[in-house]
Amino acid sequence: MKRTLVAIRHAKASNPKWGEEDYDRRLNETGETEAETMGEKLAKLDIKPSIIVCSPAKRTKQTAKRIAKKLNYSEDDIIYIKNLYHCEVQQINDAIISVSNEVGCMFIVAHNPAITTFVNQLAPHFEIDNMPTCGAVIATAESDTWQQFLQYSPKDIIFQQPGK
């Protein structure tokens, strides 16, 4: 089965206000535009999620909802996984392999530095120093399961940025 994984870093967030928890940081105006632009780019590429999983932090939720809206994906269907906030690559891998193998296209919205490290491990021919805000790496490969997808190195990779 052809599988597509879209790994997205949340869009640009506001600086924390005095006493505000990192978890509660919202998108700033630039971030709102970035998320909408990325949703439009993914729509033009005809990449439609079967499932969106996301960190429950405010900025990742806002990013996922804005992208979902542009792709006619119900924001009520977004799945929030607590372990994706301040995670390591293993938690991203765990979230991916927990998804049903009937799912063909999965979006995952998370944070740096884990998302940069994760996308650099997806394929040996792809490397990025720092995933930009609302950057997306679209990886496609033939595999029977999501577990195999993560283990199978040769993947077609497309890198998208909202501002480019």
Secondary structure as UniProt FT lines:
FT   STRAND          2..9
FT   TURN            18..19
FT   HELIX           22..24
FT   HELIX           29..44
FT   TURN            45..46
FT   STRAND          51..54
FT   HELIX           58..70
FT   TURN            71..72
FT   HELIX           75..77
FT   STRAND          79..80
FT   HELIX           82..84
FT   TURN            85..86
FT   HELIX           89..97
FT   TURN            101..102
FT   STRAND          105..110
FT   TURN            112..113
FT   HELIX           114..122
FT   TURN            124..125
FT   TURN            133..134
FT   STRAND          136..142
FT   HELIX           146..151
FT   STRAND          156..160
FT   TURN            162..163
//
